Amino acid sequence: MTNFNVTRNGVDVYSGATPLALIKNEGLSSVNVRDMLIGNTAGTIGETSVIAILIGAIIMILLGVIDLKIPASYIITFAVFMFLFGAQQFDINYVVAELCGGGLMLGAFFMATDYVTSPITPMGKIIFGICCGILTGVFRCFGANAEGVSFAIILSNCLVPIIEKVSIPRAFGMVKEAKRMNKRIVHDALILTAFTLVLGFILALVQGITAEPIDKANKAAAQKAYQAVFSEAKSFEKYDYDVDEADKLVSDAGYKDTIDDIETALDSNKKTLGYVITVTAKDGSQGSITFSVGIKNDGTVNGYSITSISETPGLGMKAEEADFYKQFENKKVDKFDVVKATPSKDDEIEAITGSTITSKAMANGCNAAITYFQNKLQGGAN
């Protein structure tokens, strides 16, 4: 049996969010770029030490195994994209952190350069690298997850046949053949465009057909969540509130969450029992988490019910399990604090092992709901 005796600060194993997840959810200040360069940080196998990856890449380039065109065009395009469209535009430090985080360096030098799936023409390699860089930037900036290298490379692989057709060098004296080639390229492009338009029309048609059933399903899920956090209520009535005012109130209290909906919980006599406040927590480890929080008129939190979550299975997804969410039930507190030890007070929540970020996201979302309740709803509807 292999025995690893190396420990860090007396800890055998450390689990936490990757630098990319921290940057996406908590900002640049939450990571150390120097640690990302040398590998003194969390991450999946093969992506933590940029220096080690670059050493390997230099060796492969010197041996002639890797052509620099693809990784160079990939990295430069990605850097420019993030500089212009990233979460912190025109910030060099942010761009460097994004370059050092995740699988970008590994993907650029050792995945995108795969002989079988990458172009063979010189110009095609540059175009391929540019496609990878743009797609990676799009996924990281606008996608739900922090990473996007693998998806970008796979999608760019699908474009390789077209890229090679466009980038084939013209042979000397082959003008007629080149003209025929250009006609074929235009022909193929028109077919691809027509196919895309037809597919877009089909998708739009399907979306139109399914929109109403999806809307009904979403409303049913919301009602189920309301009932889960206010079982004694006989009905729920939408509460009219100022969205901008609510978001500002929550932001001023130090939370990144948004108030999406407020429902008044009513008994059989239409008397107000409390409120169900639906919150979207923006600081989950893998994306936003939407859930409803039930709060009685006296400020007692009934609990929460999740309607949308995409956290890591076996870790963040445990926020849906009773062992964790029951800690929030029937608590009359001003705010919840996440701790890593056994809670000693009502306002303390024991973090999910290996998923402190998700635990804090859930606590912060509940705190945002409590903040709005205390400032705008305390004592019943006005």
Buried (B, 14 or more C-beta within 10 A) or exposed (E): EEEEEEEEEEEEEEEBBBBBBBBBBBEBEBBEBEBBBBBEBBBEEBBBBBEBBEEBBEEBBEEEEBBBBBBBBBBEBBBBBBBEEBBBEEBEEBBBBBBBBBBBBBBBBBBBBEEEBBBEBEBBBBBBBBBBBBBBBBBBBEBEBBBBBBBBBEBBBEBBEBBBBBBBEEEEEEEEEBEEBEEEBEEBEEEEEEEEEEEEEEEEEEEEEEEEEEEEEEEEBBEEBBBBBBEEBBEBEEBEBEEEEBBEBBEEBEBBBBBBBBBBBBEEEEEBBBBBBBBBBBBBBBBBBBBBBBBBBEBBBBBBBBBEBBBBEEBBBBBBEEEBBEBBBEBEBEBBEBBEEEBEEEBBBBBBEBBBBBBBBBBBBBBBBBBBBBBBBEEEEE
